[in-house]
Amino acid sequence: MAANETGLLAVETAYYDEHAEQLLLTYPNRFLLISGDEVIGDFERHSEAVAEGVRRYGRGPFLVRRTGDKTLELIAPALTLGLLQGRR
């Protein structure tokens, strides 16, 4: 990780970026659940990876990224899983 990278998911993002090619070969077209500098699991669906991240880490940070995807998608697991609802 570069010295100037700080903030939420900096370690996870740096890990993914540094290992992107190998991750794509090992886990083609899969959604990876990453915590720290470790792949916790690979999943067919985004929702499965998020559900496992919430089960393991609750509100703690974790990264879900599809192999080969160059964009960072910011999600809120509580919204994805329907745990939060907007007020009217």
Secondary structure, DSSP 4 states (H G I P E B T S, - for coil): --TT--STTHHHHHHHHHHHHHHHHHSTT-EEEEETTEEEEEESSHHHHHHHHHHHHTTS--EEEETT--SPPP--HHHHTT------
